[in-house]
Every structure is written in structure tokens, then in C-alpha cells.
Amino acid sequence: MSFYDQIQAFEWAEIGKVIGERTSDDVERALGTRPMNLDSLISLLSPAAEPYLEQMAREAHRLTQQRFGKVIGLFAPLYLSNECVNGCVYCGFNARNPVDRLTLTVDQVMAEARHIRDMGFRHLLLVSGEAPHIVSMDYLKAVADRLGEWFPSLSIEIYPLDTSSYAELIEHGVDGLIVYQETYDKDLYGQVHPRGKKSDYRWRIETPDRGGTAGFRRLGLGSLLGLNDWRTEGFFLGLHARYLQKTYWKSHISISFPRLRPAAGGFQPRFPVSDRNLVQLLTALRLFLPDAGFTLSTREPATLRNHLIPLGITLMSAGSHTEPGGYTNITDAEAQFEIADSRSPEEVAGVLRQMGYEPVWKDWDAAFLRS
């Protein structure tokens, strides 16, 4: 049984209706419940919870300090390729967008990686469009083998693979898997993914199951905020994360909060998510999932990122480029989206120190498994 089977017990429209009907009494009851259950999460995501945001923020801060201390991990994304066979309507990599394409050679990857390493990072996220005929397993293994010399922690955010392929990548030093479902609404999912392998909803939603079965140390989830109602997305995101925590208890589960950003193709979100909405989503999920990691990328502007850190963030990117070759300026290849926080990694680390946090560039080494 996978998460796809579990999600069949819930109707998108019904969950949205129940969220909208919650009252202040329901919210207060939820805030007094420990540990929180799915009913509590529904209440905290509701419009009725908006007057309680300050209380939710205080509790989210307390729980995060209790579980994670005053430590923020730092990582950088390295885009291997912007080639893609899919037609995702919101993405700059959409196969129908007439943009410059590039897939880095292994030597070019190492040049980008050297730049990232010199900035201090030891945790690297490898990202690509979905083009398995170009970004092949042999290519990925060769890249991972070379990068393992410099980076003790490697994660991937690429096209979904089968369990045996994930197990192979783990053997080559990849320890984390990130996959965004984009939207848990099956009907909308088909509309925004009209072409390519990514149009297969079940194959996509079962990807973390395959990763957990293969044995990744870290599994990361996210919904693309702006595609659909964020409150209902938040419920299904929390449901998915809780399922993974219980099923693949040896893996650390994390959640990202990506809001749609401008990209080639000019897609406009139908359901804009305000800063206040983002705070409510983040704090509601922190209260529901006190042990989950929370990731915040450079999609968000610097000032907002600074304010969101105390509410539950445990991992941040910095100095990011979302196009292949962006760190070494070797190309005009199209970026996946525009970043909003252009501060250097050292600037971000400096702000963290000023706020009383310890920026951590390296939090894992494979040698731990041999000790």
C-alpha cells in the first residue's frame, strides 16, 4: 500500500468545505490538543484561525527551538540541465517554451561545484528538468561520484525513478530525494501537466514511497503554492508528510514552501498566496509536524525570509542560481524561475548569526554510518 492508496479516502472538495466551516471554538480546541491530529490541522488551516496567528507563531517557534535548537542548515542548488520533455504550464523549462537549453558536461558540473564549494557549502542539491534521455542514470552516477569528493551530502530533485534506480544512486553517494507533488488535486494536476511523463499523477505521488523503500536518508515534499487553494493543499501536504514519517521512519521528512515565481511562459497563479497566508500555512504545519524539517528557498525576498526563520525554518538555500551554468556564467540558458533573495551566502550566514542562529554548512558525513 502506498500514499496513493491512502489519499483515496479523502475528497479534495470535501476537505476544502470542512476547512471553510471551522469556528474559533474549533481552533482553540486544536491549539489545546497534543499531539495534534488531522482534525487539528484542518482547524489551524481554516480562515477561523487567522486571528490566532500570533499564538500559533509563538508555539511554532517554541517547538522548533525544542526539536532543532538555534541551528539553520545551508545548501545550494546546482542545476544540471534545463532540457525537459514535459509541458508544465507554470515552468520556465516547459518543452514548448522557445528558450536556450543546456545540459552541463561532468567537467562543467565540477566547475560549478567548485564555485559553490568555495562559497562554503557542503550540502548540494542537484536539479534538472525531466529529460531522462539526456540526464541519464549513467550521467547522474558519474556526477555523483565526482561530487562526492567535495560534498558529504548530495540530494536530487530530478525526474521520478523506480526503486532500483534510487538504490543505485544511494550506492553512489546520493542521500536525499526532493520531489514536489505540485498539487494534490488530481483534476487540476492533469490540467497543469498536459504532456510528458509528469502527467502521470500516480507515478508522481508514489515517488517518495519508492525513495523511502530504496533507503534515502532524507525525503523532501512540497506543493507549488499558487496553483490551487493553499489551505486544502496544506492539509494534503501534512497528510503526506505524516504518512511518510510513520511508514519510512528511518528517513528524515522535510517540507518546502515554494510560491510561484515569474518564469518563461508568463504563467499567472490563479490562487495567489499572501505573506500572511504563508505564515499561517507554515505555523499550522509546524504545530502538526514538530519533527519535520522546513525548507525555505531564495524564491522569497530577503526581509520575509528573515521574519520566517523563527517560525519553523530549519534549512535555507542561499546565493542560488536556477539555470545550468549560472554560477560560472558560461551560458545564457533559461532559468527555471526568478529568485527573489540575491544575497550572498556569507550575507545570509551573517544575518543568521545576528539573529542568534548558527549557520551550518555541513551536517552529515557518510562516515557516521561506519562509526
C-alpha positions as CSV (number, residue, x, y, z in Angstrom):
1,M,0.0,0.0,0.0
2,S,1.3,3.5,-0.9
3,F,0.2,7.0,-0.2
4,Y,-1.8,6.9,-3.4
5,D,-4.0,4.3,-1.8
6,Q,-4.3,6.3,1.4
7,I,-5.3,9.5,-0.3
8,Q,-8.3,7.8,-1.9
9,A,-10.1,8.1,1.4
10,F,-10.2,11.9,1.0
11,E,-12.1,14.2,-1.4
12,W,-10.5,17.5,-2.3
13,A,-13.8,19.4,-2.4
14,E,-15.0,17.9,0.9
15,I,-11.8,18.8,2.7
16,G,-12.0,22.4,1.4
17,K,-15.6,22.6,2.6
18,V,-14.7,21.3,6.1
19,I,-11.8,23.8,6.4
20,G,-14.1,26.7,5.5
21,E,-16.7,25.7,8.1
22,R,-14.4,25.7,11.1
23,T,-15.0,28.1,14.0
24,S,-13.0,29.8,16.6
25,D,-14.0,27.1,19.1
26,D,-12.5,24.5,16.8
27,V,-9.3,26.5,16.6
28,E,-9.0,26.8,20.3
29,R,-9.7,23.1,20.8
30,A,-6.9,22.4,18.2
31,L,-4.4,24.6,20.0
32,G,-5.0,22.7,23.2
33,T,-4.6,19.3,21.6
34,R,-1.2,17.4,21.9
35,P,-0.2,15.7,19.8
36,M,-2.2,17.3,17.0
37,N,-4.3,15.1,14.7
38,L,-5.7,15.7,11.2
39,D,-8.8,17.4,12.7
40,S,-6.5,19.9,14.5
41,L,-4.6,20.6,11.2
42,I,-7.9,21.3,9.5
43,S,-8.8,23.9,12.1
44,L,-5.4,25.6,12.0
45,L,-5.6,25.9,8.3
46,S,-9.0,27.5,8.4
47,P,-10.0,31.2,8.0
48,A,-11.2,31.0,11.6
49,A,-7.5,30.5,12.7
50,E,-6.3,33.8,11.2
51,P,-6.9,35.8,14.5
52,Y,-4.7,33.2,16.3
53,L,-1.6,33.6,14.1
54,E,0.4,35.3,16.8
55,Q,-0.3,32.4,19.2
56,M,0.4,29.9,16.5
57,A,3.7,31.6,15.7
58,R,4.8,31.6,19.3
59,E,4.1,27.9,19.6
60,A,5.8,27.1,16.3
61,H,8.9,29.0,17.5
62,R,8.9,27.1,20.8
63,L,8.5,23.7,19.1
64,T,11.2,24.4,16.6
65,Q,13.7,25.5,19.3
66,Q,12.8,22.4,21.3
67,R,13.4,20.0,18.4
68,F,16.1,21.7,16.4
69,G,17.8,24.3,18.6
70,K,19.1,27.5,17.1
71,V,20.6,25.9,14.0
72,I,19.9,26.6,10.4
73,G,21.3,24.4,7.7
74,L,22.5,26.0,4.4
75,F,22.5,24.4,1.0
76,A,22.9,25.4,-2.7
77,P,21.1,24.1,-5.8
78,L,23.2,23.1,-8.8
79,Y,21.1,22.9,-12.0
80,L,22.5,20.2,-14.3
81,S,20.1,20.7,-17.2
82,N,17.1,22.7,-18.3
83,E,16.2,20.2,-21.0
84,C,12.6,18.9,-20.4
85,V,10.1,16.7,-22.2
86,N,7.1,17.9,-20.1
87,G,4.6,20.7,-20.7
88,C,4.1,22.0,-17.2
89,V,2.3,25.3,-17.8
90,Y,3.9,27.2,-14.9
91,C,7.5,26.2,-15.5
92,G,10.3,28.0,-17.4
93,F,11.6,24.6,-18.6
94,N,8.3,23.8,-20.4
95,A,9.3,21.9,-23.6
96,R,7.3,24.3,-25.7
97,N,9.0,27.5,-24.4
98,P,11.4,28.8,-27.0
99,V,14.4,29.2,-24.6
100,D,18.1,28.5,-24.6
101,R,18.8,24.9,-23.4
102,L,21.9,23.5,-21.8
103,T,23.0,20.3,-20.2
104,L,26.3,20.6,-18.3
105,T,29.1,18.1,-19.0
106,V,30.5,16.4,-16.0
107,D,33.5,18.8,-16.1
108,Q,31.2,21.8,-16.3
109,V,29.3,20.4,-13.3
110,M,32.6,20.3,-11.4
111,A,33.4,23.8,-12.3
112,E,30.0,25.0,-10.9
113,A,30.6,22.8,-7.9
114,R,34.0,24.3,-7.2
115,H,32.4,27.7,-7.1
116,I,29.7,26.5,-4.7
117,R,32.2,24.8,-2.5
118,D,34.4,27.9,-2.4
119,M,31.4,29.8,-1.0
120,G,31.3,27.4,1.9
121,F,28.6,24.9,1.1
122,R,28.9,21.2,1.8
123,H,25.3,20.3,1.1
124,L,24.4,20.3,-2.5
125,L,21.0,19.8,-4.3
126,L,21.2,18.5,-7.9
127,V,18.3,19.8,-10.0
128,S,17.3,19.1,-13.6
129,G,14.4,19.2,-16.0
130,E,12.8,15.9,-16.9
131,A,14.8,14.6,-19.8
132,P,15.9,11.0,-19.0
133,H,17.4,10.5,-22.4
134,I,19.9,13.4,-21.7
135,V,20.2,13.3,-17.9
136,S,20.7,9.6,-17.9
137,M,21.4,7.2,-15.0
138,D,25.0,6.9,-16.2
139,Y,25.4,10.6,-16.2
140,L,23.9,11.0,-12.7
141,K,26.1,8.3,-11.3
142,A,29.2,9.9,-12.9
143,V,28.3,13.3,-11.5
144,A,27.6,11.9,-8.0
145,D,30.9,10.0,-8.0
146,R,32.9,13.2,-8.8
147,L,30.9,15.4,-6.4
148,G,31.3,13.0,-3.5
149,E,34.9,14.1,-3.2
150,W,33.8,17.6,-2.2
151,F,30.2,17.3,-0.8
152,P,29.4,14.9,2.0
153,S,25.6,15.4,1.4
154,L,24.0,15.2,-2.0
155,S,20.3,15.4,-2.8
156,I,18.5,15.2,-6.1
157,E,15.4,17.0,-7.4
158,I,15.1,15.3,-10.9
159,Y,12.6,13.2,-12.7
160,P,11.0,10.4,-10.7
161,L,12.8,7.0,-10.9
162,D,11.9,3.4,-9.9
163,T,13.1,2.0,-6.6
164,S,16.1,0.1,-8.0
165,S,17.4,3.2,-9.7
166,Y,17.2,5.1,-6.5
167,A,19.0,2.4,-4.7
168,E,21.8,2.7,-7.3
169,L,22.1,6.4,-6.7
170,I,22.3,5.8,-3.0
171,E,25.2,3.5,-3.7
172,H,26.9,6.4,-5.5
173,G,26.6,8.7,-2.5
174,V,23.2,10.4,-3.0
175,D,21.4,10.6,0.4
176,G,18.4,12.9,-0.2
177,L,15.4,12.9,-2.5
178,I,13.2,16.0,-3.1
179,V,10.0,15.8,-5.1
180,Y,7.2,18.3,-5.3
181,Q,3.8,17.0,-6.0
182,E,2.9,20.5,-7.2
183,T,-0.8,19.9,-6.4
184,Y,-2.6,17.1,-4.7
185,D,-5.8,17.9,-6.6
186,K,-5.8,15.2,-9.2
187,D,-8.1,17.0,-11.6
188,L,-6.0,20.2,-11.6
189,Y,-2.8,18.2,-11.8
190,G,-3.9,16.9,-15.2
191,Q,-4.7,20.4,-16.4
192,V,-1.3,21.9,-15.4
193,H,0.7,18.9,-16.6
194,P,-0.9,18.2,-20.0
195,R,2.1,16.5,-21.6
196,G,5.0,14.3,-20.8
197,K,5.7,11.6,-18.1
198,K,4.9,14.1,-15.4
199,S,1.2,14.0,-16.4
200,D,1.0,10.6,-14.6
201,Y,-0.4,11.6,-11.2
202,R,0.1,8.3,-9.6
203,W,3.7,7.8,-10.7
204,R,4.5,11.2,-9.3
205,I,2.7,10.9,-5.9
206,E,4.3,7.5,-5.3
207,T,7.8,8.8,-5.8
208,P,8.5,9.4,-2.1
209,D,7.3,5.8,-1.4
210,R,9.9,4.5,-3.9
211,G,12.5,6.7,-2.4
212,G,11.7,5.6,1.2
213,T,11.8,1.9,0.1
214,A,15.2,2.5,-1.5
215,G,16.5,3.9,1.7
216,F,17.1,7.6,1.3
217,R,18.2,9.3,4.5
218,R,16.1,12.4,3.7
219,L,12.8,12.7,1.8
220,G,11.5,16.2,0.9
221,L,8.0,17.2,-0.2
222,G,6.2,20.4,-1.3
223,S,3.2,21.9,-3.1
224,L,3.7,24.7,-5.6
225,L,1.8,27.5,-3.8
226,G,-0.4,29.5,-6.1
227,L,-1.7,26.6,-8.3
228,N,-4.6,25.9,-6.0
229,D,-6.2,26.7,-2.7
230,W,-3.3,26.7,-0.2
231,R,-5.5,25.7,2.7
232,T,-6.5,22.4,1.1
233,E,-3.1,21.8,-0.3
234,G,-1.7,22.3,3.2
235,F,-4.0,19.5,4.5
236,F,-2.8,17.0,1.9
237,L,0.8,18.1,2.3
238,G,0.5,17.4,6.0
239,L,-1.2,14.1,5.4
240,H,1.5,13.0,3.1
241,A,4.3,14.0,5.4
242,R,2.7,12.3,8.4
243,Y,2.3,9.1,6.3
244,L,5.9,9.2,5.3
245,Q,7.1,9.7,8.9
246,K,5.2,6.7,10.1
247,T,6.0,4.5,7.1
248,Y,9.6,5.3,6.5
249,W,10.6,6.2,10.0
250,K,14.4,5.8,9.2
251,S,14.2,8.8,6.8
252,H,14.0,12.4,7.9
253,I,11.0,14.1,6.3
254,S,11.1,17.7,5.3
255,I,8.7,20.2,3.7
256,S,9.4,23.1,1.3
257,F,7.1,26.1,0.8
258,P,7.7,27.2,-2.8
259,R,5.5,30.1,-4.0
260,L,5.2,30.5,-7.8
261,R,7.7,33.0,-9.2
262,P,7.9,34.7,-12.6
263,A,9.2,32.4,-15.3
264,A,9.4,31.9,-19.1
265,G,5.9,31.4,-20.4
266,G,4.3,34.1,-18.3
267,F,2.1,31.8,-16.2
268,Q,-0.1,33.7,-13.7
269,P,-1.2,32.0,-10.5
270,R,-4.9,31.6,-10.0
271,F,-4.6,31.4,-6.3
272,P,-2.1,33.9,-5.0
273,V,-0.7,33.2,-1.6
274,S,-0.1,36.3,0.5
275,D,2.7,36.6,3.1
276,R,0.1,36.2,5.8
277,N,-1.2,33.1,4.2
278,L,2.3,31.6,4.1
279,V,2.8,32.3,7.8
280,Q,-0.4,30.5,8.6
281,L,0.5,27.5,6.4
282,L,4.0,27.3,7.9
283,T,2.9,27.6,11.5
284,A,0.0,25.2,11.1
285,L,2.2,22.5,9.7
286,R,4.9,23.1,12.3
287,L,2.3,22.5,15.1
288,F,1.1,19.4,13.3
289,L,4.6,18.1,12.4
290,P,7.0,19.2,15.1
291,D,9.8,16.9,14.0
292,A,9.7,17.7,10.2
293,G,12.4,19.8,8.6
294,F,11.2,23.0,6.9
295,T,13.0,24.4,3.9
296,L,12.8,28.0,2.6
297,S,14.4,28.9,-0.8
298,T,15.5,32.1,-2.4
299,R,12.1,32.3,-4.1
300,E,11.2,34.5,-1.2
301,P,12.6,38.1,-0.6
302,A,15.3,38.7,2.0
303,T,13.2,40.6,4.5
304,L,10.4,38.0,4.5
305,R,12.9,35.1,4.8
306,N,14.4,36.8,7.9
307,H,11.0,37.0,9.5
308,L,10.0,33.5,8.7
309,I,13.1,31.9,10.1
310,P,11.9,31.8,13.8
311,L,8.6,30.3,12.8
312,G,10.0,26.9,12.0
313,I,12.6,27.0,9.2
314,T,15.5,24.6,9.6
315,L,17.1,24.7,6.1
316,M,17.7,27.5,3.7
317,S,19.3,28.0,0.3
318,A,21.5,31.0,-0.4
319,G,23.3,32.6,-3.3
320,S,21.2,30.4,-5.7
321,H,21.2,30.2,-9.5
322,T,18.3,28.4,-11.1
323,E,19.9,27.9,-14.6
324,P,22.6,25.5,-15.6
325,G,25.9,27.2,-15.7
326,G,24.7,30.1,-13.6
327,Y,27.5,30.1,-11.0
328,T,30.3,30.3,-13.6
329,N,28.3,32.4,-16.2
330,I,29.1,30.0,-19.0
331,T,25.8,30.4,-20.8
332,D,22.5,32.3,-21.3
333,A,20.5,29.2,-20.6
334,E,17.0,29.8,-19.3
335,A,16.4,29.8,-15.6
336,Q,13.6,27.7,-14.1
337,F,12.3,30.8,-12.3
338,E,13.5,34.2,-11.0
339,I,15.0,34.3,-7.5
340,A,13.9,37.0,-5.0
341,D,16.7,36.9,-2.5
342,S,20.0,37.7,-4.2
343,R,22.2,38.0,-1.0
344,S,25.4,36.1,-1.0
345,P,25.7,33.0,1.2
346,E,28.0,34.9,3.6
347,E,25.5,37.7,3.9
348,V,22.8,35.2,4.8
349,A,25.0,33.5,7.3
350,G,25.8,36.9,8.8
351,V,22.1,37.7,9.3
352,L,21.6,34.3,10.9
353,R,24.4,35.0,13.4
354,Q,22.9,38.4,14.2
355,M,19.6,36.7,14.9
356,G,21.3,34.3,17.3
357,Y,21.3,31.3,15.0
358,E,24.2,29.1,14.0
359,P,24.5,28.7,10.2
360,V,25.6,25.1,9.4
361,W,27.3,24.3,6.1
362,K,27.8,20.6,6.8
363,D,25.5,18.5,9.0
364,W,26.2,15.0,7.6
365,D,29.0,12.7,6.6
366,A,28.8,9.1,5.4
367,A,31.5,8.3,7.9
368,F,28.8,8.5,10.6
369,L,27.4,5.2,9.2
370,R,30.8,3.5,9.7
371,S,31.4,4.7,13.2
